[in-house]
Amino acid sequence: MGSDSLTIVDNRTGQKYEIPIVDGTIRAIDLRAIKKDKEDFGLLTYDPALLNTATARSAITFLDGEKGILRYRGYPIEQLAAHSTFMETAYLLIFGQLPTATQLEKWEWDISHHTLLHTNAQKLIESFRHSAHPMSVFIGAISALGSLYPDARDTACVECRLLQAQRIIAKVATIGAFTYRLNQGWPMNYPDDELGYVGNYLRMMFRMTEHKYVPNPVLERAINVLFILHADHEQNCSTSTMRVIGSSQADPYSALAGAAAALYGPLHGGANEAVLLMLEQIGSVRNVPGFIDKVKKGEAKLMGFGHRVYKNFDPRGQIIKKMAHEVFEVTGASPLQDIALELERIALHDDYFVSRKLYPNVDFYSGLIYQAMNLPTNIFTVMFAIPRSVGWIAQWMEMMREDDLKIVRPRQIYVGEGARDYVPIESRKA
Ligand code: ACO
């Protein structure tokens, strides 16, 4: 065997094993050959939070957390944010290449012709209490779509998979806008094909009684950029959930509802909402040092800081921070901006955060923009879920193309009781 291998000596037996290294990785299953004796099951790896385990071979998103690099299909995120639109980036993530003008026109037509929501799905959304968290409504509505499109269960059919992808990308915007309208107690706005994806989304969110809604071009561009930045992020918690559920060959609506549920948590996509709640709780710049002390004592968490992969800076956060000024010129600054800047200033110089490589992530800044746009805090995670649906579906389609797709089924280390006999209830002791 060449040098691309790992030699392991099992000190229990003195046996030596050579394990191939491919792409800087060993296959966990190769360790199974390492046994104490013939009866032994073989060596397992233990990695409950998947800190050092690759679960996919993917050609979609490249991320280097040490250098702060993020690329979709090879294109740097900075270039896509500067020049692309969300629809074009969605095409790139799904098909692997930037579209020609004709391909983009067809793609936009295909998506815009799936934006209407079946009235049953709308009724379901309207049946939630007005105060329901928009993410609960979003998750419920996505999952219900599976019941409306039974063809989605044919996960082996390539054309059906693309059709579900188009439906999902189109309908998540409508569902997202409807969750907001429900929350506000306003009637739903149906989609308008004449507007682009983001313009139509803004119309469904904000149109009141005016006959013709014209989206503000600065805000439309800002949402395009935010949607591009949130579209994919390789094997994070929610994307892994999409793949795990999809591996059982469940329909993609069910898998996507699961992915959205994973995103909802405050340590993941729910962090943008948690950041705003934290800033509101701090209340004023003079309370910032006291809050930082609480974080350092372990009594609070600095939401919007830290990342499992980025250990230097989050390139998405830097793009949003620059863009925020353009948005604030239209909307006026977020009232919490000064508190956020002071928190950031202290945290970037304080040894507690520097030594743990805790930098602001994408969620630290995005909420300030949404707040300046007058969006209620509880809709922020929906603003994340809409574009991330593109990444989830692209990752699902990539996985479904694999020749040797297997259901995900991890192992465990059993730490419970050994075998024991059943005890009749009258003989049991408290
Ligand atoms: N505030 C204070 N301390 C923190 C923070 C934080 N936000 N994040 C991590 N730490 C500390 C931990 O307490 C730990 O300290 P210790 O070594 O003294 O025990 C150390 O930094 C390492 O943290 P881990 O929890 O091991 O890091 P992990 O990679 O598991 O977690 C995570 C990453 C979940 C993002 C974490 O940094 C966090 O909770 N951040 C706040 C929530 C957030 O902003 N999430 C959004 C992430 S981006 C996204 O999902 C879109």
Residues whose N, C-alpha, C, O or C-beta is under 5 A from the ligand:
A	BS01	ACO	P266 L267 H268 G269 A271 A300 K301 L302 M303 G304 F305 G306 H307 R308 R356 N361 D363
